[in-house]
């Protein structure tokens, strides 16, 4: 099995953004510039719970870079809770897309009844500010929207998160706040995918489970915590192959699966990122000026407080071949960008990290 992986053991990687707490970075290239759409952590006195109450974000900022080694620009508040008519609290991980000359900002929030829904805002410029639609997207639920516009112009929204993200509450097709998570050898809860309408403001199909299978074609199991979906969906495409990556939650890995259709099924392939400092892990993968990059967050800026995080960057490097079929194995060639650092991950290896895959070379070459 080939693995898309990154590895280095260090806690000194500098945050991209240090003047405020940020997390859940969704990175996109619009008009030749790199934009980052993160959530905006803030300090509160809220006691945490399994529902994630301490993650009480109430606005979003958008950031941009002209070049990877250039300054990061904070464009200010792009959307705030007070300007979302249907939302009550908790503006969690967002994403953005562009189509037909407009920009769309997708975000989760709890509605007035405490149920997570997904909303959308629009703008004529990528940094916003965004104007939220008066109601959430009909048929949406749970958290962590990830938008993907394919080469044929068709657009999709991936979403879902178990535990505090409430995905398990929709197992019957209707919301049940008392529903429990599966933890046995039955099929795991799968993320959701829906086609977006031509105007990007609604679903043009039902939200359906996105199948993630093992190499034998069987669904991943609920008790397979090292591989099953928890939250943090991301989709990108390379050489005609679709890459769906996500967080495993309580085991703190970022992993990935591949498929031939944006609607799946997807086959589990391996890990992208080992655990970082802090409980949550969330990422995006994007190509910028001929090189691929992994954006992620950890909690080093706050000294390890899991609800106060910082966005970081893992640079792409040229294609390399692993000597073993697992993450953190030694590699034949390594081309590091000296100005950038690698994510801290739990590992006994001290070699610089490498993304490697026979199907998906990260970076030029």
C-alpha positions as CSV (number, residue, x, y, z in Angstrom):
1,X,0.0,0.0,0.0
2,X,1.4,3.4,-0.9
3,X,1.0,6.2,1.6
4,X,0.6,9.9,1.4
5,X,2.6,10.9,4.4
6,X,4.4,13.7,6.3
7,X,6.8,13.3,9.2
8,X,9.0,15.2,11.5
9,X,9.3,15.3,15.3
10,X,9.5,18.9,16.4
11,X,7.5,21.5,18.3
12,X,9.2,24.6,16.9
13,X,7.3,25.0,13.6
14,X,6.1,28.6,13.4
15,X,2.4,29.4,13.0
16,X,1.5,31.1,9.7
17,X,-0.8,33.4,11.8
18,X,0.4,34.4,15.3
19,X,-1.6,37.5,16.2
20,X,-4.9,35.6,16.6
21,X,-5.9,32.0,17.1
22,X,-7.0,30.1,13.9
23,X,-7.8,26.5,13.0
24,X,-9.3,24.3,10.4
25,X,-7.6,25.9,7.4
26,X,-9.3,25.5,4.0
27,X,-6.8,26.7,1.4
28,X,-7.6,27.6,-2.2
29,X,-6.0,29.4,-5.0
30,X,-8.1,32.2,-6.6
31,X,-6.8,34.6,-9.2
32,X,-3.2,33.4,-8.7
33,X,-3.2,34.1,-4.9
34,X,-3.5,31.7,-2.0
35,X,-6.4,32.2,0.3
36,X,-6.9,30.6,3.7
37,X,-10.4,30.2,5.1
38,X,-10.0,29.1,8.8
39,X,-12.2,29.1,11.8
40,X,-11.3,31.8,14.4
41,X,-10.8,30.4,17.9
42,X,-11.3,32.6,20.9
43,X,-10.8,32.3,24.7
44,X,-13.9,31.7,26.7
45,X,-14.9,30.6,30.2
46,X,-17.1,27.8,28.8
47,X,-16.5,24.4,30.3
48,X,-15.8,21.8,27.6
49,X,-17.9,18.8,27.0
50,X,-18.1,15.9,24.5
51,X,-20.3,18.3,22.4
52,X,-17.4,20.8,21.9
53,X,-19.0,23.6,23.8
54,X,-15.6,25.4,24.4
55,X,-15.2,25.8,20.7
56,X,-17.4,28.8,20.7
57,X,-16.2,30.8,17.6
58,X,-18.3,33.8,16.6
59,X,-16.8,35.1,13.4
60,X,-14.5,34.3,10.5
61,X,-11.4,36.0,9.0
62,X,-9.9,35.4,5.6
63,X,-6.2,35.4,5.0
64,X,-4.1,35.5,1.8
65,X,-0.5,35.1,0.5
66,X,1.0,36.3,-2.7
67,X,3.7,33.7,-2.3
68,X,4.5,31.0,0.2
69,X,7.4,32.9,1.7
70,X,5.6,36.2,1.6
71,X,3.6,38.0,4.3
72,X,0.2,36.7,5.4
73,X,-2.5,39.3,5.0
74,X,-5.5,39.3,7.4
75,X,-8.4,40.7,5.5
76,X,-10.5,41.2,8.6
77,X,-13.9,39.9,9.5
78,X,-15.5,38.2,6.5
79,X,-18.6,37.0,8.3
80,X,-19.9,37.2,11.9
81,X,-22.5,35.4,13.9
82,X,-24.7,38.5,14.3
83,X,-25.1,38.7,10.5
84,X,-26.4,35.1,10.1
85,X,-30.2,35.3,10.8
86,X,-30.7,31.5,11.4
87,X,-27.6,30.8,13.6
88,X,-27.3,30.8,17.3
89,X,-23.6,29.9,18.0
90,X,-20.5,28.0,17.1
91,X,-19.1,29.0,13.7
92,X,-16.9,26.0,13.1
93,X,-14.7,24.9,10.2
94,X,-15.7,26.6,6.9
95,X,-14.7,26.3,3.2
96,X,-15.0,28.4,0.1
97,X,-15.5,27.9,-3.7
98,X,-15.8,30.0,-6.8
99,X,-18.1,29.6,-9.8
100,X,-19.5,31.9,-12.5
101,X,-17.5,34.9,-11.2
102,X,-18.8,34.7,-7.6
103,X,-17.3,33.4,-4.4
104,X,-19.2,31.1,-2.0
105,X,-18.4,30.6,1.7
106,X,-19.8,27.5,3.4
107,X,-20.0,27.3,7.1
108,X,-21.6,25.2,9.9
109,X,-23.4,26.7,12.9
110,X,-26.0,25.7,15.4
111,X,-29.5,26.9,14.5
112,X,-31.9,28.3,17.1
113,X,-32.8,24.8,18.3
114,X,-29.1,23.8,18.8
115,X,-28.9,21.6,15.6
116,X,-25.9,22.1,13.4
117,X,-26.8,23.2,9.9
118,X,-24.7,24.4,7.0
119,X,-25.0,27.9,5.6
120,X,-23.6,29.8,2.6
121,X,-22.6,33.3,2.1
122,X,-21.7,35.1,-1.2
123,X,-19.3,37.8,-2.3
124,X,-17.8,39.2,-5.5
125,X,-14.3,39.0,-4.1
126,X,-12.5,36.0,-2.5
127,X,-11.8,37.7,0.8
128,X,-15.3,38.8,1.4
129,X,-17.1,40.1,3.3
130,X,-19.7,37.5,2.7
131,X,-23.5,38.0,2.8
132,X,-25.1,35.0,4.4
133,X,-28.3,33.6,3.0
134,X,-31.3,34.0,5.4
135,X,-31.7,30.3,5.9
136,X,-29.3,27.3,6.0
137,X,-29.0,25.0,3.0
138,X,-32.2,22.9,2.9
139,X,-31.3,19.3,3.7
140,X,-28.0,20.1,5.3
141,X,-26.9,19.0,8.8
142,X,-23.8,18.3,10.8
143,X,-20.4,20.2,10.3
144,X,-17.2,20.6,8.4
145,X,-18.4,21.5,4.8
146,X,-15.8,21.0,2.1
147,X,-16.7,22.2,-1.4
148,X,-15.3,20.8,-4.6
149,X,-15.8,22.1,-8.1
150,X,-14.8,19.5,-10.7
151,X,-13.3,20.2,-14.1
152,X,-16.6,19.8,-15.8
153,X,-18.1,22.6,-13.6
154,X,-20.2,20.3,-11.4
155,X,-20.0,21.2,-7.8
156,X,-20.3,19.1,-4.6
157,X,-20.4,19.6,-0.9
158,X,-18.9,17.0,1.5
159,X,-19.7,17.3,5.2
160,X,-20.2,15.5,8.5
161,X,-18.7,15.0,11.9
162,X,-19.6,12.5,14.6
163,X,-19.9,13.1,18.3
164,X,-20.2,16.9,18.8
165,X,-20.8,17.2,15.0
166,X,-24.1,15.4,15.4
167,X,-23.8,13.1,12.4
168,X,-24.9,10.1,14.5
169,X,-28.1,12.0,15.3
170,X,-29.2,11.6,11.7
171,X,-28.9,7.9,11.3
172,X,-32.7,7.4,11.0
173,X,-33.1,10.3,8.6
174,X,-34.5,12.6,11.3
175,X,-32.6,14.4,14.1
176,X,-32.4,12.4,17.3
177,X,-30.3,14.2,19.9
178,X,-30.1,11.1,22.1
179,X,-28.6,8.9,19.4
180,X,-25.3,7.2,20.3
181,X,-22.3,6.6,18.2
182,X,-21.5,3.2,16.9
183,X,-18.4,1.5,18.4
184,X,-18.8,-2.1,17.3
185,X,-17.9,-4.1,14.2
186,X,-20.8,-2.8,12.1
187,X,-20.2,-0.4,9.3
188,X,-19.0,3.0,10.4
189,X,-21.0,6.2,9.9
190,X,-19.9,7.7,6.5
191,X,-19.5,11.3,5.6
192,X,-22.1,12.9,3.4
193,X,-22.0,14.3,-0.1
194,X,-24.5,16.3,-2.1
195,X,-24.4,17.9,-5.5
196,X,-24.7,21.7,-5.4
197,X,-27.1,23.5,-7.6
198,X,-25.9,25.7,-10.5
199,X,-26.1,28.8,-8.3
200,X,-24.1,27.0,-5.5
201,X,-26.7,28.0,-2.9
202,X,-28.7,24.7,-2.5
203,X,-28.5,21.0,-3.0
204,X,-29.6,19.6,-6.3
205,X,-29.5,16.1,-4.9
206,X,-30.1,14.4,-1.6
207,X,-27.2,14.2,0.8
208,X,-26.0,10.6,0.6
209,X,-23.4,8.6,2.5
210,X,-19.9,8.6,0.8
211,X,-18.7,5.0,1.0
212,X,-15.2,4.5,2.3
213,X,-14.1,0.9,1.8
214,X,-11.1,-1.3,2.7
215,X,-9.0,-2.9,0.0
216,X,-11.3,-5.9,0.0
217,X,-14.3,-3.6,-0.9
218,X,-15.9,-3.8,2.5
219,X,-17.0,-0.7,4.4
220,X,-14.7,0.5,7.2
221,X,-16.0,-0.6,10.5
222,X,-17.2,1.6,13.4
223,X,-14.6,0.1,15.8
224,X,-11.7,0.8,13.4
225,X,-10.8,4.1,15.0
226,X,-7.5,4.4,13.1
227,X,-9.2,4.5,9.7
228,X,-12.9,5.4,10.0
229,X,-14.3,8.8,9.3
230,X,-14.7,11.2,12.2
231,X,-14.7,14.7,10.7
232,X,-12.7,17.2,8.7
233,X,-13.5,16.2,5.1
234,X,-11.4,17.4,2.2
235,X,-11.4,16.6,-1.5
236,X,-8.9,17.3,-4.2
237,X,-8.1,15.8,-7.6
238,X,-4.9,14.8,-9.3
239,X,-4.4,13.1,-12.7
240,X,-8.0,12.1,-12.9
241,X,-8.1,10.5,-9.5
242,X,-10.1,11.8,-6.6
243,X,-8.5,12.1,-3.1
244,X,-10.8,12.2,-0.1
245,X,-9.0,12.9,3.1
246,X,-10.3,13.4,6.6
247,X,-9.7,13.2,10.4
248,X,-10.1,10.0,12.4
249,X,-10.9,12.2,15.5
250,X,-10.1,10.3,18.7
251,X,-7.0,8.7,17.2
252,X,-5.9,12.1,15.8
253,X,-4.8,11.0,12.3
254,X,-5.4,12.6,8.9
255,X,-5.9,9.8,6.4
256,X,-7.0,9.5,2.8
257,X,-8.9,7.3,0.3
258,X,-9.1,7.4,-3.5
259,X,-11.8,6.9,-6.0
260,X,-12.7,7.3,-9.6
261,X,-15.8,9.4,-9.0
262,X,-16.5,12.4,-6.8
263,X,-19.5,10.5,-5.4
264,X,-17.4,7.5,-4.5
265,X,-16.9,4.8,-3.6
266,X,-13.5,5.5,-2.1
267,X,-10.8,3.0,-1.0
268,X,-8.8,3.7,2.1
269,X,-5.1,4.1,1.3
270,X,-3.2,5.4,4.3
271,X,-2.2,8.3,6.5
272,X,-1.4,11.9,5.5
273,X,-0.5,13.3,9.0
274,X,0.2,11.8,12.4
275,X,-1.2,13.4,15.6
276,X,-0.3,17.0,16.4
277,X,-0.3,19.0,19.6
278,X,-3.9,19.3,20.8
279,X,-6.9,17.1,20.4
280,X,-8.3,18.1,17.1
281,X,-6.7,17.8,13.7
282,X,-7.9,19.4,10.4
283,X,-6.3,20.0,7.1
284,X,-6.5,21.0,3.4
285,X,-4.3,20.1,0.4
286,X,-3.8,22.5,-2.4
287,X,-1.5,23.1,-5.4
288,X,0.1,26.6,-5.6
289,X,2.5,27.7,-8.3
290,X,3.4,24.1,-9.3
291,X,3.9,22.7,-5.8
292,X,1.5,20.9,-3.5
293,X,1.0,22.0,0.2
294,X,-0.6,20.6,3.3
295,X,-2.2,23.1,5.6
296,X,-3.1,22.0,9.1
297,X,-3.4,23.3,12.7
298,X,-2.1,22.5,16.1
299,X,-2.3,24.0,19.6
300,X,1.4,25.1,20.1
301,X,0.6,28.8,20.0
302,X,-1.5,28.5,23.2
303,X,0.8,26.1,24.9
304,X,-1.4,23.1,24.2
305,X,-4.9,24.4,24.8
306,X,-6.9,22.3,22.3
307,X,-9.5,25.0,21.7
308,X,-6.9,27.7,20.9
309,X,-5.1,26.7,17.8
310,X,-2.8,28.0,15.0
311,X,-2.7,27.3,11.3
312,X,0.6,25.9,9.9
313,X,2.0,24.9,6.6
314,X,3.7,21.7,5.4
315,X,5.6,22.4,2.2
316,X,5.4,19.9,-0.7
317,X,8.5,18.3,-2.0
318,X,9.5,16.4,-5.1
319,X,8.3,12.8,-5.6
320,X,10.1,10.2,-3.6
321,X,9.9,6.5,-3.2
322,X,9.5,5.0,0.2
323,X,11.7,2.0,1.3
324,X,8.8,0.7,3.4
325,X,5.1,0.8,2.8
326,X,4.2,2.8,5.9
327,X,4.4,6.3,7.1
328,X,7.7,7.6,8.5
329,X,9.8,5.2,6.4
330,X,13.1,6.5,5.2
331,X,13.1,7.9,1.6
332,X,15.6,7.9,-1.2
333,X,15.6,11.6,-2.0
334,X,14.4,14.6,0.0
335,X,14.1,18.2,-1.3
336,X,13.2,20.5,1.5
337,X,12.3,24.2,1.3
338,X,14.6,25.6,4.0
339,X,12.4,28.5,4.9
340,X,9.5,26.3,5.9
341,X,9.1,23.7,8.6
342,X,7.3,20.5,8.9
343,X,4.5,19.5,11.3
344,X,5.2,17.9,14.6
345,X,4.0,14.3,14.6
346,X,4.4,11.5,17.1
347,X,7.2,9.4,15.6
348,X,10.5,7.7,16.5
349,X,11.9,8.7,13.1
350,X,14.0,11.9,12.8
351,X,14.1,12.0,9.0
352,X,12.5,15.0,7.3
353,X,9.0,14.3,6.1
354,X,8.0,13.4,2.6
355,X,4.7,13.1,0.9
356,X,5.0,10.0,-1.3
357,X,2.7,8.0,-3.5
358,X,3.1,6.2,-6.8
359,X,-0.2,7.8,-7.9
360,X,0.2,11.3,-6.5
361,X,3.6,13.0,-6.5
362,X,3.5,16.1,-4.4
363,X,5.4,19.0,-5.8
364,X,7.3,19.4,-9.1
365,X,9.2,16.6,-10.8
